[in-house]
Amino acid sequence: MLSRRQFLQFSAVSAAGLSTSSLGILGFSATQVLAEVRQYKLERTTETRNTCPYCSVGCGLLMYSLGDKAKNAPAEIIHIEGDPDHPVNRGTLCPKGAGLLDFVHSPNRLKYPEYRAPGSDKFVRISWDDFIAKNADGTTVNRWLSTGFLAASASSNESGYLTHKVVRSLGILAFDNQARV
Amino acid sequence: MTKVNVIQPGTIEAPPGDIPFLLLPERNTFQARASRLRALAEGHALADYLRFLAALARAQHESLSLFRRVLLPEAQELERCREHGMPPLGTRGWVRDPVWREALRGILTELEAGTLPEAGRATAARLKDTDDASLERVAETLLAGDYDETLDRAAIPFIGAALQAYWLHLVTTLGAGAFGRLETPHLCPACGSAPMVSVVSVGASDHGLRYLTCPLCSMQWHAVRIKCVFCDTTKGIAYYGIEGGSAAVKAESCEACQGYLKILYMENDPNMDALADDVASIALDVLMADSGITRRGTNFFLF
């Protein structure tokens, strides 16, 4: 096998290597390529595997995102498609799954607890502490019936275990997993 | 009343079954490559070189007829290789038929009339007069991959071209059924070479799947996406492209082994040819070299 060092010496593809490569020895000029390269910049994207959060089928997803973590640029998901290697969906997605990008970027996503006071017509953002205090208030902690919990379909066995521990220790009775819906 | 389109049986394609492991190269690979190279050469910074490679690919195609009577591995041997996960046409093990040197001389003669620069013409003339033993030695070193400063670099594009034609003949004659999976999944199942680039397919049963492409025999074999081909890591895989440039060619890099392999998305440009577009996207390699990530793909025309 070729060591990395050997390969560097024999690779034509660096700015220094082009003229001593076979391309250069045969009399072809690389000057124009090198001049062009000086105007170019690299752009980094990533592809990530995930599982569709919608239903129990558990289709594989590829998510494409832009942004360089090293430069503190916020990563942004730009495209989602079915994972062609996934044995369940082999690259395909149902209409709900195909619309996942809009789901990710939806302005209506709930990202924090909100509270609508009795008689009020709008929701107001509250802190997690307030949320827990309000919910715990007046409820019997070992039979919390006013709240349910639904975990995601992409959960592993370990997160299933954690879900159970968290939810049961809060006294919530109703909880289920999206993968069963 | 609006016209109702009734879908007939067979209109909707059957759902994809198993992942096809091998995509056998076409017999006209070199012809297709030549026309792709000619198209790429238009207005390209490396136009002369791409036109030379187009002429070379045409000559490779012509040379295919020379291999009609070459020896193929026996059925028993193929069976044994499949059983033990070995490449039957391995670059180190397979005994080359001397007719490849005839192909080399044919290619050199074809190119004499072409547009080679002075230095290239001299190399071609020199190679035509080189004795068989020396040619075999260069081929041996190139295929084994253990070369040093003494390697005759100027000869690689010509010798590599002749060997490519010979190996393409072998794999297209044997057919995909002759080959099985190797124990080392990143090496070519037919000849054991390390890959040149990877290609994300378009089409029916192979749509969106990634195939590694062999620099020697042009065979394509399946490899799971978003995974380092060389060290199997799935974390820290990034895709580099030229800002504002083509989205069809990216460099798939691995944080763990600090290497990259180009990945060609056929969806963005269905006319791409693995070898031609690898050479034509050399600007990406130069930028990657500047950022310190090492190229791992082998290409006889980027030596």
Interface residues (C-beta under 8 A of the other chain):
Chain A: M1 L2 R4 Q6 F7 L8 Q9 F10 S11 A12 V13 S14 A15 G17 L18 T20 S21 S22 L23 I25 L26 G27 F28 S29 A30 Q32 V33 L34 A35 E36 V37 Y40 K41 L42 E43 R44 T45 T46 E47 T48 R49 L62 E81 G82 D83 P84 D85 R90 G91 T92
Chain B: P15 P16 I19 A45 L46 D48 Y49 F52 L116 P117 E118 A119 G120 T123 G145 D146 Y147 D148 E149 L151 R153 A154 A155 I156 P157 H207 G208 L209 R210 V224 R225 I226 T234 I237 A238 Y239 Y240 G241 I242 E243 G244 G245 K250 G259 I282 A283 D285 V286 L287 M288 A289 D290 S291 T294 R295 R296 F301 L302 F303
